[in-house]
Amino acid sequence: MADIRGFRGFRYDLGSVGTLSDVVAPPYDVIDTALQQKLYDASPYNAIRLELTRDEPGDDDQHNKYTRAGNTLREWVAANVIRQDTARGLYVYEQEYTVEGATFTRRGLMARVRLEAFGKGKVFPHEQTMSGPKEDRLKLYRATGFNLSPVFGLYPDEGEVFALLEPLIRSAPPLVAKDHLGVTNRLWSVTDSATVSKVIGLMGPKPVYIADGHHRYETGVKYLEERRALGEVADDEAAPNFCLMMLVGMSDPGLLILPTHRLVSGLAANVTAPQLEAALGGHFDIVERTGTDARAAWEHIEMDGAQTTLGFGTVADGQWLVAKLRDTTVMAELAPEQSDDWRGLGVSVLHKLVLDRLLRERIGGEPACKYVHLLSEVTDATAKRECQLACLVPPATMEHVERIAGNGEKMPPKSTYFYPKLLTGLVFNSLKKD
């Protein structure tokens, strides 16, 4: 069972900092230099000064962006800029957002979740991680002693959890923050002990699948191991045993997985549509040629609904085509150690078969990818000739995440993109105290 707990979160005192919109920030992994500066300028209390502090001249092992973040957080807590809530509870988090002209609302609850090594309990990863981000986050955990941003977790449900929470959150006004992408973020604190106990009871038997924040979760496990080795974890109820997690039901109507399209460079030559067709011909049927119309290619993929239907735009001649894998047995040869579910993913077919085999053999070079999510980002990049080949990939589904993660596998990198990202700065979780 996943061990879910209410907790006493740390939150901004809006009387001290002003508007909540001015002090929240996206998670570290989607912040570039320009956005970092914009957030610095938004408020002297913006969470960017904790989540992704700037490097400064003269930084060394004793004085650096991590120690600055730790010092800043301690100063804010001492000055009551950030205060710990007096009552233990759960935090309902709602995000209203628009994608491709359609508006969605996604809801979940923030809680403490007991950390456990992957494969040893009921918390399952679905994507591979890299060492660099984990080392970065570990340094920040050591310096601050806080979870600054939540891990994003998913659980199977039929709406029973929010049936309990709905009456409470609709009778109280939320805190509201609008982020830099125009997403409206709403937060409620739920401290009614009977409701919190019922929610925890419902959540207990459920598995949790990590949607986003794998690096932060694994960093939490590592931090817990370090604290134990130092004798700083008194018992199984001590704060470092848990991490801050946002939990969203898999049936939530606002839970959207965006596709992650690939912009490919590094080929030995600028490939044209006829050359691409020749390269794909042994394994794919060309089911539609849409000329210069990328949207028509994408609409075909959406209507088809199959993971094995991919779209390709050849920048050299501005042409688009849709190709469907003829026989999936080739994937068993290319990825024999993986399950049929894994081998059937569009991203698996694209990388294992198209990029790593067919294009290397027929075109040459070392294909390298840039990742985007919106069709407009693809068409902008091709118009500016920022890549040689654009690849449209159908999004993985919640069923893929549940089956593959539940099987103990990890999906290929950049298989899923759960939009929008969860904000940093709504609730902080101490790893030092309850």
N, C-alpha and C positions, 0 to 999 in steps of 0.2 A: 504494500500500500504506500502511496505517496503521503508524506506527513506534512499537512498544511496547518499553519498557525496564524492567528491574529497577532498583531504586534503594535507597539507604540512608535509610530513613525516620527521622523523629524521633518518639519515643513517650514517653509518661509513664513515669517510674520509679515503680512502684507502692509501692516501699519508702518513697518520699517523700510520695506523695499519698494512699495508702490504696486504697480500693475503686475500680475502674475505673468502675463505675456512677455514682459520685458526681462524676466529672470530665468525662463526655461530655455532649454537647448535640445537639439537632437542628440542621439548617442554619438560617441567619438568616431565611429567607423564611417559616418556619412558627412563629416565636417571637413571641408577643404580650407585653405588659408584665408580665402575671401570671406567665407561664412564665419570662420573663427573671429576675424576682425570685426565683422558686423555684430556679432554677439557681444564681444568685448565693449563695443560702443553703445550697445543697447542699455546697459546698466552696470554700475560698479559691483552689483550683486548677482550678475548673470551666472548661471551654473556652469558656463564654459570655463570659468576660473577654477573649477573643481574637476570637471569632466575631461577637459583637454586644454591644460594650461600651456601658454606659449613658452618656447625655449627663449632664453635670454643670453646675451654675451657674458662669458665668464662662468657659465654653469659648470659644475663639477659634481663629484659623487656626494658631497655634503649639501650643496645648494643647487637645486635644479627644479624643473617643472613639477616633479612629484612632491618635493618638500614644500614648494610654494603652495600647492593645492592643499596639503595637510595643514599648513600654518593658516591659510585662509579659512578653511573650514572650522578650525578650532577658534579662530577669532570671531567668526560669525556666530558660533554657538555661544561663546562667552558673552557676546554683545546682544544676545537674544534676537539676532537677525534670523536665525534658524532655531526653532523651538521644538522640543519633543512633546508630542501629544500626551495628555494626562491619562487617557483611557485606551486600553488595548482594543484593537478592532481590525476590520478589513477595509480596504479602500476600493470603491467601485470607480472604474476608469472607463470613460466613453469617448470615442473619437468619431466625429462626423467629417466626412471627406468626399471629394469628388474626383472621379477618374473617367476620362473620355466622355465627359458630359453627364455621367450618372452619379448620383449621390448615395452614399452608404453610411451606415452607423454601426460601429463595432464596439462591443462592450465586454468587459472582463473585470476581474477583481485582483487587486494586489494583496499578496500575503507573503509570509515567510514560508519557505519550503525547505524541508530537511535535505541537506546535501548528501549524495551517495555516489560512489563511483559508478560510471556507466557499466551496465551489464550485471549489476549486483542488486538492483531494486526495481522500482517502478517509474524511474525517470529515464527517458530514452532520447538519445541524440538522433538527428537525421542528416546532419552534414558533417563533413570533415573539418578539422581545425588546423590552424598554423601556429607555429611556436612564437613568432614575433608578437602578435597581438596579445597572447597570453602572458608573455613576460612584461609587456607594457602595463597591462591591467594589474598584474601582481604587484608591481612597484607602486601603483596607485593605491591598491588595497592596503599595502604595508604602511604607506605614508598617511592615509586618511582614517583607516579603520572603519570604512563605510562601504556599503553598496550604494553607489551614486545613481545608477540606472538599473531598471529591472530587466531580468531575463524574461523572454516571451515564451510562455508555455501553453500548450493546448491539451484539452482533456475531452474525452467522449461524453456527450450529454444529450438530453432531450429537453433542455430548457428548465429543468427542475431547480437548478441553483438560483437562477434569476427570478423564478417564481417566488422564492423567499425574499429576495433582495428588493424586488420592484416596489412594493408598498413603502418601504423605508426611503428609497432614494427619490421617489416621486413626490414625497411630502416635504422635501427639504431642498433649498436651492444649492446648486453645485458651485464650486470654484471653477472659473472658466479661463482658459488661455488659448489664444490663437497663435499658431506657430508660423514660421517663415514660409511655409508652403500653403498657408491658408486653411490648415486643418484646425477645426474647433475641438479642443480637448476639455472635457468636463470631469471633475473629481468630487466624489462624495466620501465622507467618512462614516462607516457603519460600526457603531459601538454597542448596539443592543446585544447583550450577552447571549440571550436565548437564540437569536437569529444567527449570530456568529457560530455558536455551538452546532446548530442544525446544518449550516453550510459546511463546516469542517467535517461533520459526520457524513454528509453526502459526498464530499470530495475524497474522503479517506480511501475507499476501495478503487478509485479511478487511477489508471496510469496517466502520466504526464509526458507529452512529447515536446521537446524543445523546438520551437519554431525559429527563434532568433536569439542570439546571445550565448551561443555555445562556448565562445572563448571566455565570457564572464563566468559561466557556470563552472567550467573546468578550472578556472582561476580560483573560484571559491573553494573547490575541493582541495587544491594545492595550498591555499592559505590556511584552511582548517588543519591540514597535515603539519604545516609549519608551527601553528600555534600550539598544537598538541605536543610536538617535540619540545617546545619551550616551556611546557607545563602551564600554559595560559588558558586551557580549556577545562574548566572545573568538572563538568559532567556533560551528559548528552543533551541537557537543556540550555547550555551556554550559547550565547549569540553566534559564535563562529560556526556552529553546526548547521546554520540556515543561510539561505540567500533570499534576496528580494525577487519575487517573480510575479509577473502579470499572467493570469490564467484566463484563457478564453475558450469557451465551448466550441467544439468542432462544428456544431450545427448553427452557430451564430450567423445570421444572415449578412452581417457586415464583414465577415471574415473572407478577405479577398487575397488570392495568390496571383500576383502579376507575373506575366512571362518575363524571362530574362533572355533578350535577344543578343546575338553575338555580332560584333563588328570585327572582321578578320583582316589582319595585315600580316606581313612577313612571308607572303607567297613569293616564289621565285619569279613569277611573271604576273602581269595584270590579266586576270582570267576573263574571258568573254562568255556569254551565254552558251554558244555552241561548244566551247571547250569544256564548260561545266557539265553540260548534258552528256558529253562523251565520257567524262570522268565518272558520272553517276550511273551511266546506262547499264552497267553490269548488275546493279542491285536495286535501282529505283526506276519506277515508272514516272514519266513527266506527265502529270495529270492536268496541268493548266499552265499556259503562258499568258501573262497579263501585260506584256509590253512594259511600259514605264510606270504602271499603276501598282505601287506597293500595297495600297489599301485593299485592292481586289485580291491580291495574293493572301493577305492576312485574313480577309473575310472567308476565303475558301478554307483556310486552316481551321478557323473557328467553327465553321459549319460542319466540316468533316469530323472534328472532335477526336481524331486519333493521334496518339503520341508519335506515331511513325510518319506523319505528314509534316514536311518541313518546307519553308519558303526560302528562296535564295535570290539576292539581287546582285548582279555583276556590275560593278561600278564602271568598268572600262567602257561598256556599251549601254549602260543604263537600263538593262533588261531585268525583268522579274519572272520567276517560274516557281511552280509548286511541284514538289517531288514526293512520292510515297514509296516507302520501303516495300519491296516486292516479297521478300522472304526473310522472316526474322531469325531463321536458324543461323545466319552468319554471326549474329551477336553472341551466340553460345560459344563460337570459336574465339571471338575477340575478348570476351569477358567470362571465361569458364567458371571463375570462382564466385560469380555473382548470381543472384536469383533471377528468375524470369521477370519479376516485377522491375528490378533494377535495370535489366537489359532492355526492357521495353520502354524506358523513359526517352522522351525526345532528346534531352541533353546527352544521354548515353549514346544514342544512335549517331547524333551529330559529331560528338567528339571521338568516340571509338572507331566509327566506320568512316565518316566523311572527312573529318579534319586529320585524324592520325593515320588513316590508311589511304583512302582514295586520292585526296588532294596531294599528299606527300608523294605518292607514286606517280600521279599523272601530271601534276603541276610543279611540284618540288617546293623547297623552302621549309621554313619553320613557322607554321600558322600560330599567330598570337591573337588573343581576343581582348576586346574591350566590351564591357557589359552595359546594356541599357534596357529600359523596361517599357517605354512608350513607343508607339509606331512613329510619332513625330520626331523622336530622338533618332530613330533609324533613318528616316527620310532626310533629316537635316544633315546627318553625317555623310550620307551618300551624295547629297547635292554638293557638299563641300569637298568631296573626294577624300574623306578622312580615313577611309579603309579601302580594301580591294574587293571584299565580298561581305555582304550583309546576310545574316542567317536569322530567319524568323522561327522561333521555337515555341510550341504550345506549352502553356504552364502545366506543371505537375498539379495534381489534385490532392485534397485532404486524404483521400483513400490511399494514394501513393505514399504519403508521409506516414500514415498509420501502419500500412502493411510492411513497408521497407524498414522503418525504424523498429517496429515490433518484432521483426525478424532478426534484429541485431545488426543490420547493415547501416551504412551511412550513404546517403545519396551523393551523387557527384557534386563538386563545388558549383555554386551559383545555380542550383536546381530550383530554388524557391525564392520568392521575394514577397514577404508579407508587408503590404503597404497599408497604412503609413507606419513609420517607425514610432516607437514609444518614446515619449519625451523624458528627458532628464530634468529633475528639479521639482516635480510634483510631490514626491515623497522620497526621503532618504532613509536607509536602514542601517543602524549602527551594528557593527560587528564586535563591539566591545561591551555593550550593555543592553539590557532588556527594556 
